Amino acid sequence: MDRSAPQITSFHPPRRVLMGPGPSDVPARVLQAMALPTVGHLDPAFSGMMEELKTLLRWAFQTKNELTFPVSAPGSVGMETCFVNLVEPGDTVIVCVNGVFGGRQAENVRRCGGTPVIVEDEWGAPVDPDKVRKAFQAHPQARILAFVHAETSTGALSDAATLAQIAREHDALTIMDCVTSLGGVPVLLDEWGIDAAYSGSQKCLSSTPGLSPVSFGERAVAKLKARKHPVQSWFQDLNLVLGYWSGAGKRTYHHTAPVNPLYGLHESLVMLAEEGLEASWARHRAMHEMLRDKLEAMGIEFVVRPDARLPQLNAVRIPAGADDAAVRAALLNDYGLEIGAGLGALAGKVWRIGVMGYGARVENIRLCTAALREVLGRQG
């Protein structure tokens, strides 16, 4: 084996404007926070920051849930944390699938040994509450309802309050994916009666990828404590994780937390608090409307009907004759602008344009629409 060192120098990433499905642009304040000195993950000073982080997340989720904290991994692990803790072998779980990420929820149920009952809607449509009611009537043994609030693969926003109410009428828990919705549109866990929810740091919160805020209500905690089988994941077993994320002065070692990324999430939530939730929701809505008007003036059509459209994730149909990959490559190479490709059933048919967090600004909308107009013009 050659022991000479590889001739590789420091990495210098290009500057991009991130207007895809995530990650979103990260503001300088968050990057600066992440560059602060690293301390130990059991340091008393860090413990104080952790308590502030939990307080900020409860506010962002609009909940009083004591069990609210960021999982030390991306949103996909936040999803698994909810399912491995709440789904036991033999459980029947009604899963709403109207895009890629509902399908992933169903796969989590299977891997936990549960039986998913699929409520399917067209990609681009929100979850149909009437179908959920019928699924509970057909499967009265179901004790969990799982759904995606903001389906990132399509840009569809579902009625979480109504879905949670249906679940409660059938004495079922809810697991809600709000990875793309938290901070960009109302997410009201307590008001809606959501039992467990997971999100991500890299969307409307505008921090870097790699952390997943989660929140569990009292009913979810009761189910966790009443489990007959051990949680299948050691790392995600909340009975163990809570020893680390419990109150200051009581923490026990579970894993080495990602200290500097947690600084970044803390700062991004401080910035959200400075702006205010209502102001953030209104900003995302205003930037969506600006983008919508400019795209529709170019003849570009949206996938989702107006009343179910997610402001921060805009799925639009690729114009006839346009070369999907070539357009996205030209935007990236010529303008430093990233937009997203379609996923699953919409692959090659749509672009996904993100207007998230710090990226939801006028200059980004202007750049995106002007660049699209120029690149599409080249293709005739």
C-alpha positions in Angstrom: 0.0 0.0 0.0 1.4 3.4 -1.0 1.9 5.5 2.1 2.5 8.8 0.4 -0.3 11.3 1.1 -2.9 12.0 -1.5 -2.4 15.3 -3.3 -5.7 16.9 -2.3 -6.2 20.5 -1.1 -8.9 22.2 0.8 -12.4 22.1 -0.6 -13.9 25.4 -1.8 -17.6 25.0 -2.7 -19.0 27.1 -5.5 -21.5 29.8 -4.6 -25.1 28.7 -5.4 -28.6 30.0 -5.0 -30.5 27.1 -3.6 -34.1 27.0 -4.9 -34.7 23.3 -5.0 -36.6 21.1 -2.6 -33.9 21.5 0.1 -31.4 22.3 1.4 -32.3 26.0 1.3 -29.9 29.0 1.4 -28.2 29.3 4.8 -27.8 32.8 6.2 -24.4 34.1 7.2 -25.5 34.3 10.9 -26.1 30.6 11.0 -22.8 29.8 9.3 -21.0 32.1 11.7 -22.7 30.4 14.7 -21.5 27.0 13.4 -17.9 28.3 13.3 -17.9 29.1 17.1 -15.6 27.1 19.3 -16.6 23.5 19.8 -17.4 22.5 23.4 -18.1 19.1 24.9 -21.6 17.7 24.4 -21.9 17.4 28.2 -20.5 20.8 29.0 -22.7 22.8 31.3 -22.7 25.8 28.8 -23.8 23.5 26.1 -26.6 22.0 28.3 -27.9 25.6 28.7 -28.0 26.0 25.0 -29.9 22.7 24.6 -32.6 23.9 27.0 -33.0 27.1 24.9 -33.1 24.9 21.7 -36.0 22.8 23.2 -37.9 26.0 24.2 -37.5 27.5 20.7 -38.6 24.2 19.0 -41.7 24.0 21.2 -42.6 27.5 20.1 -41.9 26.7 16.4 -44.1 23.6 16.7 -46.7 25.5 18.7 -46.7 22.9 21.4 -46.2 22.4 25.1 -44.9 18.8 24.6 -42.0 18.2 27.0 -40.5 15.6 24.6 -39.5 18.0 21.9 -35.9 18.0 20.7 -33.7 17.6 17.6 -32.6 14.1 16.6 -28.9 14.0 15.7 -29.6 13.0 12.1 -31.5 14.3 9.0 -35.3 14.3 8.6 -35.4 10.7 7.4 -34.1 9.6 10.8 -36.7 11.8 12.5 -39.3 9.9 10.6 -37.8 6.5 11.7 -37.6 7.8 15.3 -41.4 8.3 15.2 -42.2 5.0 13.6 -39.8 2.7 15.5 -40.9 4.1 18.8 -44.7 4.0 18.2 -45.2 1.1 15.8 -45.0 -2.5 17.2 -45.1 -5.8 15.4 -48.8 -6.5 14.5 -50.0 -2.9 14.7 -52.3 -1.7 11.9 -51.4 1.7 10.7 -53.3 3.8 8.2 -50.8 5.6 5.9 -51.8 8.3 3.5 -49.8 8.2 0.3 -50.0 11.1 -2.1 -46.3 11.2 -3.1 -42.8 9.8 -2.4 -42.7 10.6 1.3 -46.0 9.0 2.2 -44.6 5.9 0.5 -41.6 6.0 2.8 -43.9 6.1 5.9 -45.5 3.0 4.7 -42.2 1.3 4.3 -41.3 2.3 7.8 -44.4 0.6 9.1 -43.5 -2.6 7.3 -40.0 -2.6 8.7 -41.4 -2.2 12.2 -43.5 -5.3 11.7 -46.7 -3.4 11.4 -49.4 -3.7 8.7 -49.9 -0.5 6.6 -53.3 0.2 5.2 -52.7 2.5 2.3 -55.0 5.5 1.6 -53.9 6.6 -1.9 -54.4 9.9 -3.6 -53.2 11.2 -6.9 -49.8 12.8 -6.9 -50.3 16.5 -6.6 -53.6 16.2 -4.7 -53.9 16.6 -0.9 -54.9 13.7 1.3 -58.7 13.1 1.0 -60.2 13.0 4.5 -63.2 11.0 3.3 -60.9 8.2 2.2 -59.3 8.3 5.7 -62.7 8.0 7.3 -63.5 5.0 5.2 -60.2 3.4 6.0 -60.9 3.6 9.7 -64.4 2.2 9.2 -62.9 -0.7 7.2 -60.0 -1.3 9.7 -61.3 -0.4 13.2 -58.3 -2.1 14.8 -56.0 0.7 13.4 -54.5 2.8 16.2 -52.2 5.1 14.2 -52.7 7.4 11.3 -49.6 8.6 9.4 -49.6 11.4 6.8 -47.4 14.0 5.2 -48.5 17.5 5.9 -46.4 19.0 3.1 -45.5 16.5 0.4 -42.1 17.6 -0.9 -42.3 15.5 -4.0 -45.5 17.3 -5.3 -45.9 20.6 -3.4 -49.3 19.5 -2.0 -50.5 20.7 1.4 -52.9 18.5 3.3 -55.5 19.4 6.0 -53.7 18.3 9.1 -56.3 19.5 11.5 -59.1 17.5 9.9 -56.9 14.3 9.6 -55.9 14.5 13.2 -59.6 15.0 14.3 -60.6 11.8 12.3 -57.8 9.9 14.1 -59.0 11.0 17.5 -62.6 10.0 16.7 -61.2 6.5 16.2 -58.9 6.6 19.3 -55.8 6.6 17.0 -52.5 8.4 17.3 -51.2 10.6 14.5 -47.7 10.7 13.1 -47.2 13.8 10.9 -44.3 14.6 8.5 -43.8 18.4 8.6 -40.3 18.4 7.2 -41.1 21.0 4.6 -43.8 22.9 6.4 -42.3 23.9 9.8 -41.6 27.6 9.7 -43.1 28.2 6.3 -46.8 27.6 6.9 -48.8 27.1 10.1 -47.8 24.0 12.1 -50.0 23.9 15.2 -49.4 20.6 17.0 -51.4 21.3 20.1 -54.3 23.1 18.4 -54.6 20.3 15.8 -54.1 17.4 18.3 -51.0 15.9 16.6 -49.4 13.2 18.7 -46.0 12.9 17.0 -44.3 15.0 14.4 -40.9 15.3 12.7 -39.2 18.0 10.6 -35.8 18.9 9.2 -33.3 21.7 9.8 -32.6 22.4 6.1 -35.9 23.6 4.7 -37.8 26.6 6.0 -35.6 26.8 9.1 -32.6 27.6 6.9 -30.0 25.7 8.9 -27.7 23.1 7.4 -28.9 19.5 6.8 -28.4 16.9 9.4 -30.8 17.6 12.3 -34.5 16.5 12.7 -36.7 18.3 15.2 -39.3 15.9 16.7 -42.1 16.3 19.1 -44.1 13.7 21.0 -47.3 14.4 23.0 -48.5 12.6 26.1 -50.6 10.0 24.3 -47.5 9.1 22.2 -45.3 8.8 25.2 -47.9 6.6 26.9 -47.9 4.2 23.9 -44.1 4.2 24.0 -44.1 3.3 27.7 -46.6 0.5 27.2 -44.7 -1.3 24.4 -44.5 -5.0 24.7 -41.5 -5.3 22.4 -38.2 -3.4 22.7 -37.6 -0.5 20.2 -35.8 -2.1 17.3 -33.2 0.7 17.0 -30.8 1.3 19.9 -29.8 4.7 18.7 -33.4 5.9 18.2 -34.9 4.4 21.3 -36.4 7.4 23.1 -36.1 5.6 26.5 -32.4 5.9 26.1 -32.1 9.2 24.2 -34.1 11.0 26.9 -31.3 10.4 29.3 -29.3 12.9 27.3 -32.0 15.4 26.3 -33.6 15.6 29.8 -33.3 18.6 32.0 -30.0 20.3 32.8 -27.9 18.6 35.3 -29.4 15.2 34.8 -27.9 14.3 31.4 -26.3 10.9 30.8 -24.1 10.0 27.9 -26.0 8.5 24.9 -24.1 9.7 21.8 -21.8 12.5 20.9 -24.2 15.2 19.7 -23.3 17.3 16.6 -22.3 20.3 18.7 -21.7 22.9 16.0 -24.7 22.0 13.8 -26.8 22.4 16.9 -25.4 25.9 17.3 -26.6 26.6 13.8 -30.1 25.3 14.4 -30.3 27.4 17.6 -29.3 30.5 15.6 -31.8 29.8 12.9 -34.6 29.5 15.4 -33.5 32.7 17.1 -33.8 34.4 13.7 -37.3 32.9 13.2 -38.3 34.2 16.7 -37.0 37.6 15.7 -39.1 37.6 12.6 -42.2 35.9 14.2 -44.1 32.9 13.0 -47.0 34.9 11.4 -44.5 37.1 9.6 -42.5 34.1 8.3 -45.7 32.5 7.0 -46.8 35.7 5.3 -43.3 36.1 3.7 -43.4 32.6 2.2 -46.9 33.2 0.9 -45.9 36.6 -0.7 -42.8 35.1 -2.4 -44.9 32.2 -3.7 -47.4 34.5 -5.2 -44.7 36.6 -6.8 -43.1 33.4 -8.3 -46.5 32.1 -9.4 -47.4 35.3 -11.2 -44.1 35.4 -13.1 -44.1 31.7 -14.0 -47.8 31.7 -15.2 -46.9 34.8 -17.3 -44.4 32.5 -19.0 -47.0 29.9 -19.6 -45.6 27.5 -17.0 -48.3 25.5 -15.2 -48.5 24.3 -11.5 -49.2 20.7 -10.6 -51.2 21.4 -7.5 -54.5 23.2 -7.4 -54.4 26.7 -5.8 -56.2 25.8 -2.6 -53.9 22.9 -1.8 -50.6 24.5 -2.9 -47.6 24.6 -0.6 -46.1 28.1 -0.9 -42.5 27.0 -0.2 -42.3 24.1 -2.6 -43.7 24.8 -6.1 -44.0 21.8 -8.5 -44.4 23.1 -12.0 -44.9 21.2 -15.3 -41.9 21.2 -17.7 -43.0 23.0 -20.8 -43.4 20.9 -23.9 -40.2 20.6 -25.9 -37.9 21.7 -22.9 -35.1 19.3 -22.0 -35.4 18.8 -18.3 -31.8 17.9 -17.5 -30.3 20.5 -19.9 -32.4 23.3 -18.4 -31.4 22.5 -14.9 -27.7 22.1 -15.9 -27.8 25.5 -17.6 -29.3 27.2 -14.6 -26.6 25.7 -12.4 -23.7 26.3 -14.7 -24.6 29.7 -16.1 -26.5 31.2 -13.1 -25.3 29.3 -10.1 -29.0 28.5 -9.5 -30.3 25.1 -8.3 -33.9 23.9 -8.8 -35.1 20.4 -8.2 -36.0 17.5 -10.5 -39.2 15.5 -10.2 -39.3 12.4 -8.1 -41.1 9.1 -8.6 -44.2 9.3 -10.8 -43.3 12.9 -11.6 -39.7 12.3 -12.6 -39.0 14.0 -15.9 -42.4 15.7 -15.8 -41.9 18.6 -13.3 -39.5 20.9 -11.7 -39.6 21.6 -8.0 -38.8 25.2 -7.1 -38.2 25.9 -3.5 -39.0 29.2 -1.8 -37.8 28.3 1.6 -36.6 30.1 4.7 -33.8 32.6 3.9 -34.2 31.7 0.2 -37.7 33.2 0.2 -36.6 36.6 -1.0 -37.4 38.9 -3.9 -34.0 38.8 -5.5 -34.1 35.0 -5.6 -37.5 35.1 -7.3 -36.3 37.6 -9.9 -33.1 35.6 -10.6 -35.0 32.3 -11.0 -37.7 33.6 -13.3 -35.3 35.6 -15.5 -32.8 32.7 -15.7 -35.6 30.3 -16.6 -36.9 32.6 -19.3 -33.5 33.0 -20.9 -32.6 29.3 -20.8 -36.0 28.2 -22.1 -35.6 30.9 -24.8 -32.4 29.2 -26.0 -34.3 26.0 -26.4 -37.0 27.7 -28.5 
